Amino acid sequence: MSLYEQEFMEPGASVQSIETLLSEILSTLKTAQQRNKLWSIEDLVAYFQTSRSTISRKIVCRPDFPVAIRIDGGVPRWKPSEVERWAERQREKRLSDKN
């Protein structure tokens, strides 16, 4: 048994329980990685479930939409958290306008 196995395996721990733990760790890391990823136009299309042309003509051009990040003048990218907050504010406005 390696030093690593001795350090992390509790008496009676099964390979399956270790695999489950590793799977949970991997899932957490993937979630964190997704949170840190900047969104492309295609990601906005998927999030808003609309066409690329609608995103370009009616959403990203709005003055209150989050400012795109362009690294070295490249394609625009957006912080997911900013886009999600903006979308939530739009939803709240629509709901308050109905009342």
C-alpha positions as CSV (number, residue, x, y, z in Angstrom):
1,M,0.0,0.0,0.0
2,S,1.4,3.4,-1.0
3,L,1.8,6.2,1.5
4,Y,-1.0,8.0,-0.3
5,E,-3.4,5.1,0.2
6,Q,-2.4,4.8,3.9
7,E,-3.1,8.5,4.4
8,F,-6.5,8.7,2.7
9,M,-8.0,5.2,3.2
10,E,-9.8,4.7,6.5
11,P,-10.1,1.2,7.8
12,G,-12.9,-0.5,6.1
13,A,-13.1,2.0,3.2
14,S,-14.1,0.3,0.0
15,V,-12.8,1.0,-3.5
16,Q,-16.3,2.0,-4.4
17,S,-16.5,4.6,-1.6
18,I,-13.2,6.0,-2.8
19,E,-14.4,6.1,-6.4
20,T,-17.6,7.9,-5.2
21,L,-15.6,10.4,-3.3
22,L,-13.3,11.0,-6.3
23,S,-16.4,11.4,-8.5
24,E,-17.8,14.0,-6.2
25,I,-14.5,15.9,-6.1
26,L,-14.3,15.8,-9.9
27,S,-17.9,17.1,-10.2
28,T,-17.0,20.0,-7.8
29,L,-13.9,20.9,-9.8
30,K,-15.9,20.9,-13.1
31,T,-18.5,23.1,-11.5
32,A,-15.9,25.5,-10.3
33,Q,-14.2,25.5,-13.8
34,Q,-17.6,26.3,-15.5
35,R,-18.1,29.1,-13.1
36,N,-14.8,30.7,-14.0
37,K,-15.3,30.2,-17.8
38,L,-16.1,33.3,-19.8
39,W,-19.2,32.8,-22.0
40,S,-19.1,33.1,-25.8
41,I,-22.0,34.1,-28.0
42,E,-22.8,30.4,-28.3
43,D,-23.0,30.1,-24.6
44,L,-25.5,33.1,-24.5
45,V,-27.5,31.4,-27.2
46,A,-27.8,28.3,-25.0
47,Y,-28.5,30.2,-21.8
48,F,-31.2,32.4,-23.3
49,Q,-32.5,29.6,-25.6
50,T,-32.7,31.9,-28.6
51,S,-30.9,32.5,-31.9
52,R,-27.5,34.0,-32.4
53,S,-29.1,36.9,-34.4
54,T,-31.5,37.7,-31.5
55,I,-28.6,37.7,-29.1
56,S,-26.6,40.1,-31.3
57,R,-29.6,42.4,-32.3
58,K,-31.6,42.5,-29.1
59,I,-29.5,41.5,-26.1
60,V,-25.8,42.3,-26.2
61,C,-26.4,45.6,-27.8
62,R,-28.5,46.9,-24.9
63,P,-26.7,49.6,-22.8
64,D,-27.5,47.8,-19.6
65,F,-26.2,44.5,-20.7
66,P,-22.8,43.5,-19.2
67,V,-19.8,44.8,-21.1
68,A,-18.0,42.2,-23.1
69,I,-14.4,41.2,-22.3
70,R,-12.1,41.1,-25.3
71,I,-8.7,39.6,-24.7
72,D,-6.2,41.1,-27.2
73,G,-9.0,42.4,-29.3
74,G,-10.4,38.9,-29.8
75,V,-14.0,37.7,-29.8
76,P,-16.3,39.0,-27.1
77,R,-16.8,37.0,-23.9
78,W,-18.9,37.6,-20.8
79,K,-18.8,36.7,-17.2
80,P,-21.6,34.2,-16.5
81,S,-22.4,35.7,-13.1
82,E,-22.9,39.2,-14.7
83,V,-25.1,37.8,-17.4
84,E,-27.2,35.8,-14.9
85,R,-27.7,38.8,-12.7
86,W,-28.7,40.9,-15.7
87,A,-31.2,38.3,-16.8
88,E,-32.6,38.1,-13.2
89,R,-33.1,41.9,-13.1
90,Q,-34.9,41.7,-16.5
91,R,-37.2,39.0,-15.1
92,E,-37.9,41.0,-12.0
93,K,-38.7,44.1,-14.1
94,R,-41.2,42.1,-16.2
95,L,-42.9,40.7,-13.1
96,S,-43.2,44.2,-11.5
97,D,-44.5,45.7,-14.7
98,K,-47.3,43.1,-14.8
99,N,-48.4,44.1,-11.2
